[in-house]
Amino acid sequence: MRDVRASLIEFDDVNRYLGGMITVLDIRYPVDDRHPLAGRRVPDADLKTSDGDTHVFALPRIHLGSCLLASLHARSS
């Protein structure tokens, strides 16, 4: 069994699947949206805001399970 597991973790798809299960990033809540990220847990990512650079987990209330609406479109100046 150890040999099987050792050989399986050499595959990117297996690592992505196991990583999603461990970090709970594989959960998707039912929402009326077709975007692949809608209803998913947001990983901590770097953000550029009008107030400067920050990251997702530094946003107020993000740890309380509230929803986050993010516009990922670049603004033209």
OpenMM code with the backbone's topology and positions (N, CA, C; nanometers):
from openmm import Vec3, app, unit

residues = "MET ARG ASP VAL ARG ALA SER LEU ILE GLU PHE ASP ASP VAL ASN ARG TYR LEU GLY GLY MET ILE THR VAL LEU ASP ILE ARG TYR PRO VAL ASP ASP ARG HIS PRO LEU ALA GLY ARG ARG VAL PRO ASP ALA ASP LEU LYS THR SER ASP GLY ASP THR HIS VAL PHE ALA LEU PRO ARG ILE HIS LEU GLY SER CYS LEU LEU ALA SER LEU HIS ALA ARG SER SER".split()
positions = [
    Vec3(0.0829, -0.1188, 0.0000),
    Vec3(0.0000, 0.0000, 0.0000),
    Vec3(0.0876, 0.1256, 0.0000),
    Vec3(0.1973, 0.1229, 0.0731),
    Vec3(0.2859, 0.2386, 0.0747),
    Vec3(0.3438, 0.2669, -0.0633),
    Vec3(0.3775, 0.1602, -0.1350),
    Vec3(0.4318, 0.1776, -0.2701),
    Vec3(0.3276, 0.2385, -0.3632),
    Vec3(0.2033, 0.1972, -0.3482),
    Vec3(0.0956, 0.2517, -0.4320),
    Vec3(0.0792, 0.4006, -0.4039),
    Vec3(0.0723, 0.4365, -0.2754),
    Vec3(0.0594, 0.5791, -0.2399),
    Vec3(0.1792, 0.6588, -0.2872),
    Vec3(0.2971, 0.6049, -0.2715),
    Vec3(0.4185, 0.6744, -0.3136),
    Vec3(0.4177, 0.6990, -0.4641),
    Vec3(0.3695, 0.6031, -0.5410),
    Vec3(0.3660, 0.6225, -0.6857),
    Vec3(0.2526, 0.7160, -0.7274),
    Vec3(0.1414, 0.7155, -0.6542),
    Vec3(0.0294, 0.8033, -0.6887),
    Vec3(0.0622, 0.9511, -0.6694),
    Vec3(0.1365, 0.9838, -0.5649),
    Vec3(0.1639, 1.1254, -0.5390),
    Vec3(0.2626, 1.1856, -0.6379),
    Vec3(0.3095, 1.1057, -0.7318),
    Vec3(0.3943, 1.1597, -0.8376),
    Vec3(0.3120, 1.2258, -0.9479),
    Vec3(0.1789, 1.2080, -0.9454),
    Vec3(0.0905, 1.2644, -1.0478),
    Vec3(0.0337, 1.3986, -1.0020),
    Vec3(0.0412, 1.4989, -1.0895),
    Vec3(-0.0101, 1.6323, -1.0568),
    Vec3(-0.1590, 1.6308, -1.0212),
    Vec3(-0.2389, 1.5542, -1.0951),
    Vec3(-0.3826, 1.5481, -1.0666),
    Vec3(-0.4103, 1.4911, -0.9278),
    Vec3(-0.3350, 1.3909, -0.8894),
    Vec3(-0.3518, 1.3317, -0.7565),
    Vec3(-0.3121, 1.4329, -0.6495),
    Vec3(-0.2013, 1.5027, -0.6696),
    Vec3(-0.1580, 1.6043, -0.5726),
    Vec3(-0.2598, 1.7167, -0.5604),
    Vec3(-0.3166, 1.7598, -0.6730),
    Vec3(-0.4176, 1.8659, -0.6718),
    Vec3(-0.5419, 1.8183, -0.5962),
    Vec3(-0.5835, 1.6945, -0.6210),
    Vec3(-0.7004, 1.6372, -0.5543),
    Vec3(-0.6781, 1.6263, -0.4031),
    Vec3(-0.5668, 1.5676, -0.3636),
    Vec3(-0.5367, 1.5517, -0.2205),
    Vec3(-0.5170, 1.6871, -0.1526),
    Vec3(-0.4509, 1.7789, -0.2207),
    Vec3(-0.4314, 1.9132, -0.1642),
    Vec3(-0.5635, 1.9831, -0.1406),
    Vec3(-0.6573, 1.9693, -0.2344),
    Vec3(-0.7899, 2.0286, -0.2179),
    Vec3(-0.8647, 1.9697, -0.1007),
    Vec3(-0.8530, 1.8391, -0.0833),
    Vec3(-0.9199, 1.7735, 0.0292),
    Vec3(-0.8604, 1.8174, 0.1629),
    Vec3(-0.7301, 1.8258, 0.1702),
    Vec3(-0.6628, 1.8605, 0.2960),
    Vec3(-0.6897, 2.0052, 0.3357),
    Vec3(-0.6875, 2.0958, 0.2379),
    Vec3(-0.7052, 2.2386, 0.2665),
    Vec3(-0.8505, 2.2827, 0.2597),
    Vec3(-0.9399, 2.1940, 0.2248),
    Vec3(-1.0835, 2.2187, 0.2095),
    Vec3(-1.1111, 2.3155, 0.0934),
    Vec3(-1.0164, 2.3312, 0.0037),
    Vec3(-1.0381, 2.4160, -0.1131),
    Vec3(-1.1208, 2.3441, -0.2193),
    Vec3(-1.1518, 2.2161, -0.1980),
    Vec3(-1.2298, 2.1417, -0.2960),
    Vec3(-1.3804, 2.1557, -0.2758),
    Vec3(-1.4236, 2.2202, -0.1670),
    Vec3(-1.5661, 2.2374, -0.1397),
    Vec3(-1.6213, 2.3486, -0.2285),
    Vec3(-1.7373, 2.3246, -0.2865),
    Vec3(-1.8045, 2.4272, -0.3660),
    Vec3(-1.9489, 2.4355, -0.3198),
    Vec3(-1.9902, 2.5539, -0.2765),
    Vec3(-2.1267, 2.5767, -0.2316),
    Vec3(-2.2149, 2.6052, -0.3515),
    Vec3(-2.3406, 2.5614, -0.3488),
    Vec3(-2.4288, 2.5834, -0.4628),
    Vec3(-2.4631, 2.7320, -0.4778),
    Vec3(-2.4327, 2.7867, -0.5928),
    Vec3(-2.4648, 2.9260, -0.6250),
    Vec3(-2.5146, 2.9318, -0.7690),
    Vec3(-2.5886, 3.0350, -0.7997),
    Vec3(-2.6400, 3.0534, -0.9358),
    Vec3(-2.5406, 3.1330, -1.0184),
    Vec3(-2.4269, 3.0744, -1.0430),
    Vec3(-2.3232, 3.1415, -1.1208),
    Vec3(-2.2427, 3.0347, -1.1920),
    Vec3(-2.2009, 3.0629, -1.3127),
    Vec3(-2.1267, 2.9633, -1.3903),
    Vec3(-1.9758, 2.9786, -1.3788),
    Vec3(-1.9300, 3.0820, -1.3112),
    Vec3(-1.7853, 3.1008, -1.2979),
    Vec3(-1.7290, 2.9875, -1.2125),
    Vec3(-1.6151, 2.9293, -1.2533),
    Vec3(-1.5597, 2.8148, -1.1795),
    Vec3(-1.5175, 2.8468, -1.0359),
    Vec3(-1.4947, 2.9728, -1.0028),
    Vec3(-1.4554, 3.0075, -0.8654),
    Vec3(-1.5742, 3.0440, -0.7768),
    Vec3(-1.6917, 3.0641, -0.8356),
    Vec3(-1.8092, 3.1019, -0.7569),
    Vec3(-1.8465, 2.9883, -0.6619),
    Vec3(-1.8665, 3.0218, -0.5352),
    Vec3(-1.9044, 2.9234, -0.4348),
    Vec3(-1.7878, 2.8483, -0.3732),
    Vec3(-1.6671, 2.8828, -0.4120),
    Vec3(-1.5485, 2.8139, -0.3582),
    Vec3(-1.4816, 2.8978, -0.2503),
    Vec3(-1.4052, 2.8319, -0.1651),
    Vec3(-1.3249, 2.8999, -0.0638),
    Vec3(-1.2106, 2.9728, -0.1336),
    Vec3(-1.1846, 3.0923, -0.0887),
    Vec3(-1.0807, 3.1737, -0.1503),
    Vec3(-0.9467, 3.1461, -0.0832),
    Vec3(-0.8465, 3.1076, -0.1593),
    Vec3(-0.7132, 3.0931, -0.0994),
    Vec3(-0.6536, 3.2311, -0.0745),
    Vec3(-0.5592, 3.2392, 0.0149),
    Vec3(-0.4940, 3.3675, 0.0406),
    Vec3(-0.4138, 3.4063, -0.0832),
    Vec3(-0.4417, 3.5232, -0.1356),
    Vec3(-0.3751, 3.5693, -0.2577),
    Vec3(-0.3382, 3.7161, -0.2422),
    Vec3(-0.2365, 3.7575, -0.3134),
    Vec3(-0.1972, 3.8979, -0.3138),
    Vec3(-0.3000, 3.9790, -0.3915),
    Vec3(-0.3336, 4.0969, -0.3405),
    Vec3(-0.4305, 4.1845, -0.4042),
    Vec3(-0.3734, 4.3243, -0.4179),
    Vec3(-0.4093, 4.3916, -0.5244),
    Vec3(-0.3772, 4.5328, -0.5410),
    Vec3(-0.5082, 4.6086, -0.5271),
    Vec3(-0.5151, 4.6975, -0.4302),
    Vec3(-0.6371, 4.7752, -0.4068),
    Vec3(-0.6065, 4.9231, -0.4222),
    Vec3(-0.7112, 5.0038, -0.4195),
    Vec3(-0.6911, 5.1483, -0.4284),
    Vec3(-0.6187, 5.2017, -0.3050),
    Vec3(-0.6203, 5.1234, -0.1951),
    Vec3(-0.5491, 5.1630, -0.0728),
    Vec3(-0.4086, 5.1048, -0.0654),
    Vec3(-0.3673, 5.0297, -0.1675),
    Vec3(-0.2339, 4.9706, -0.1679),
    Vec3(-0.2402, 4.8190, -0.1740),
    Vec3(-0.1241, 4.7572, -0.1706),
    Vec3(-0.1153, 4.6114, -0.1788),
    Vec3(-0.1548, 4.5473, -0.0465),
    Vec3(-0.2236, 4.4337, -0.0549),
    Vec3(-0.2648, 4.3580, 0.0631),
    Vec3(-0.2819, 4.2122, 0.0200),
    Vec3(-0.3433, 4.1329, 0.1030),
    Vec3(-0.3758, 3.9952, 0.0645),
    Vec3(-0.5132, 3.9599, 0.1185),
    Vec3(-0.5731, 3.8554, 0.0662),
    Vec3(-0.7125, 3.8209, 0.0955),
    Vec3(-0.7383, 3.8082, 0.2451),
    Vec3(-0.6527, 3.7364, 0.3172),
    Vec3(-0.6786, 3.7118, 0.4584),
    Vec3(-0.6596, 3.8351, 0.5466),
    Vec3(-0.6091, 3.9435, 0.4905),
    Vec3(-0.5976, 4.0678, 0.5663),
    Vec3(-0.7247, 4.1514, 0.5557),
    Vec3(-0.8163, 4.1119, 0.4679),
    Vec3(-0.9410, 4.1864, 0.4528),
    Vec3(-1.0276, 4.1696, 0.5767),
    Vec3(-1.1008, 4.2742, 0.6149),
    Vec3(-1.1863, 4.2635, 0.7337),
    Vec3(-1.2928, 4.1561, 0.7164),
    Vec3(-1.3176, 4.0794, 0.8179),
    Vec3(-1.4242, 3.9796, 0.8288),
    Vec3(-1.4065, 3.8583, 0.7397),
    Vec3(-1.2954, 3.8431, 0.6705),
    Vec3(-1.2801, 3.7302, 0.5798),
    Vec3(-1.2737, 3.5979, 0.6563),
    Vec3(-1.2313, 3.6003, 0.7809),
    Vec3(-1.2202, 3.4769, 0.8592),
    Vec3(-1.3522, 3.4363, 0.9231),
    Vec3(-1.4543, 3.5185, 0.9134),
    Vec3(-1.5818, 3.4877, 0.9780),
    Vec3(-1.6779, 3.4136, 0.8858),
    Vec3(-1.6292, 3.3687, 0.7726),
    Vec3(-1.7127, 3.2915, 0.6819),
    Vec3(-1.8061, 3.3759, 0.5984),
    Vec3(-1.7820, 3.5048, 0.5908),
    Vec3(-1.8675, 3.5893, 0.5093),
    Vec3(-1.8300, 3.5767, 0.3623),
    Vec3(-1.9193, 3.6206, 0.2771),
    Vec3(-1.8951, 3.6147, 0.1329),
    Vec3(-1.8039, 3.7290, 0.0900),
    Vec3(-1.7367, 3.7075, -0.0194),
    Vec3(-1.6481, 3.8090, -0.0752),
    Vec3(-1.6823, 3.8231, -0.2223),
    Vec3(-1.7114, 3.9459, -0.2643),
    Vec3(-1.7349, 3.9734, -0.4049),
    Vec3(-1.6133, 4.0488, -0.4556),
    Vec3(-1.5409, 3.9864, -0.5466),
    Vec3(-1.4192, 4.0473, -0.5974),
    Vec3(-1.4302, 4.0690, -0.7472),
    Vec3(-1.3961, 4.1877, -0.7898),
    Vec3(-1.3888, 4.2157, -0.9324),
    Vec3(-1.2442, 4.1981, -0.9741),
    Vec3(-1.2178, 4.1028, -1.0588),
    Vec3(-1.0820, 4.0718, -1.0974),
    Vec3(-1.0426, 4.1358, -1.2297),
    Vec3(-1.1205, 4.2333, -1.2712),
    Vec3(-1.0915, 4.3050, -1.3951),
    Vec3(-1.0009, 4.4233, -1.3650),
    Vec3(-0.8998, 4.4417, -1.4449),
    Vec3(-0.8096, 4.5560, -1.4277),
    Vec3(-0.8803, 4.6832, -1.4704),
    Vec3(-0.8612, 4.7879, -1.3908),
    Vec3(-0.9179, 4.9187, -1.4279),
    Vec3(-0.8229, 4.9897, -1.5199),
    Vec3(-0.8760, 5.0491, -1.6220),
    Vec3(-0.7907, 5.1288, -1.7099),
    Vec3(-0.7829, 5.2702, -1.6548),
    Vec3(-0.6657, 5.3292, -1.6645),
    Vec3(-0.6476, 5.4632, -1.6091),
    Vec3(-0.6634, 5.5673, -1.7168),
] * unit.nanometer
topology = app.Topology()
chain = topology.addChain("A")
for resn in residues:
    res = topology.addResidue(resn, chain)
    for name in ("N", "CA", "C"):
        topology.addAtom(name, app.Element.getBySymbol(name[0]), res)
